[in-house]
């Protein structure tokens, strides 16, 4: 694979993984709408690894809290804010792990990899993001996250397994519907991405090892490197922007792209 293709793939993944516009949808569209070859499983996992390290680095203080709280969760002693945050993240990850495993076993993801599906999900969940952002309150913050809300938002995240939905967009929509302010809704959504990406990588790990060779390893390392910086930049931009701007610019982008994709799919 050429260096340009690797760079393009990594930048698309890095910029869209944490913005509410669906990274998986964009990755599927790249070979579907161009003459470029499908990147394959190895590179899909590689660019996700790059974005994983980006979100861990950006939210390193929160990640440190979770790591400090994990021993308490393992001992079933939820006696401080760190262990409670770790517990909520585990709870929120369970739905996507279960449903993702079932999708993987029955090949559902392959059946949903179409331009039409992505177009419809772009529009539908763009509208959902707009409505929840407009109607949701601003009273709650991250410190008020509860186990009940972790379950609810975990189910929202599981819906995002459908290409074009956007994992970050779905979880942010769920948090905004529950009344969390924009900045903390995005913050929790980003923290939820960490165990989800790890679980996804573990699920596909065996397939990746089987498909790996020296060239694939080199391409994967470069893609992960590029996607790290693209994802970190996108994260920094969004989190700063959310202090003064709503999610409407992302909604407009989703609606425009969705309409264009449906025009292509049904032409």
Buried (B, 14 or more C-beta within 10 A) or exposed (E): BEEEBBBBBBBBBBBBBBBBBBBBBBBBBBBBEEEBEEBBBBBBBBBBBBBBBBBBEBBEEBBEBBEBBBEBBEEEEBEEEBBBBBBBBBBBBBBBBEBBEEBBEEEBBEEBBBBBBBBBBBBBBBBBBBBBBEEBEEEBBBEEBEEEBBBBBBBBBBBBBBBBBBBBBBBBBBBBBBBBBBBBBBBBBBBBBBBBBBBBBEBBEEEBEEEBEEEBEEBBBBBBBBBBBBBBBBBEEBBEBBEEEBBEEBBEBBBEBBEBBBEBBEE
